[in-house]
Amino acid sequence: MKTWLGETEHAMRSTINLVWAEHAAVAEAISKLANLEAATEHGYRQSEAYTEDLDDEGLATAIYWETYFGADKERHYAATALDALKATQEVRSASRAALAGTALQIAKQGISAVHGKLDASPDGRGEAGVLLKDLIWQGRNQAMHWEEGKPHKAVEICFETLRVFDSAFTDYTTRSLAFEILGLLGWNDYA
């Protein structure tokens, strides 16, 4: 397995980075927006405090306009950018699932190359009541054949077990759930 991992590291590392790139961008944008919202709220509160507590309207007005044209304006643009990133993320869900399917394909090929058949491979850790080897193997099969609408019995058993754990796994006959499998496995970076 060590040889297989070395030979496929570039492909797997690149694929996983692409799968999660938009999620990372959205998370970064959410963090930026939260900081700007806090700065905006602080600026307006400070402006009110100078007006009410210190009766210094000149300073209060200056702080207000500094907040309005500074943090609040940046907050508006950050919120707009976040909405655009989320829309892009939604539009690319099929691409993300295809890339996630590629990651599962590489992992499944590793099992096949090293152990031959699924039964001969070690179980690995369990997630949501399903063994690691089955998550990879059946997850890959589901990702590659979901459009047929009639999964093999092993895929059905795997995903029926998973859907008890999380309803995100319910529609396994109508779309690829490879991305959800990667998330369940915690495969959000190569390490």
Buried (B, 14 or more C-beta within 10 A) or exposed (E): EEEBBEEBEEEBEBBBBBBBBBBEBBEEBBEBBEBBBEBBBEBBEBBEEBBEEEEEEEEBEEBBEBBBEBBBEBBEEBBEBBEEBBEEBEEBEEEBBBBBBBBBBBBBBBBBEBBEEBEEBEEBEEBBEBBBBBBBBBBBBBBBBBEEEEBEEBBBBBBEBBBEEEEBBBEBBEBBBBBBBBBBBEBBEBE
